[in-house]
Amino acid sequence: MNRRTLALGLLIPFLLLTAYALVDVGLFGIFAAIFRDSGGLQVGADLVVALILVLTWLIQDARRQDRNPWPWVVLTLIAGSISPLLYLATGKSEAATA
């Protein structure tokens, strides 16, 4: 399975879950859950750490592929994991880069 297929396989259900959460509790409700208790804070902090690691990789990968990384960085700061999944889904296939 190549990374584009994996990214699309994760992106589509994640977008559906995100849409459901936005309809159910709204944007502020999603963030309120993070600050509700120490468990939510830990999950929020874990997400920040994971996205920093992903962005470190994404910037290097985008430069190697002659893609501008900064729109993806900004979108990640706004939309979280959706942006790296879109980056992977829209990139060159592994066969083309090998």
Long-range contacts (C-beta under 8 A, 24 or more apart in sequence): 2-93, 2-94, 2-95, 3-88, 3-91, 3-94, 4-88, 4-89, 4-91, 4-93, 4-94, 6-88, 7-85, 7-86, 7-87, 7-88, 7-89, 8-89, 10-85, 11-82, 11-85, 11-86, 11-89, 14-81, 14-82, 14-85, 15-82, 18-82, 47-80, 47-81, 51-76, 51-80, 51-81, 51-84, 54-81, 54-84, 55-84, 58-84, 58-87, 61-91, 62-87, 65-91, 65-92, 65-97, 67-91
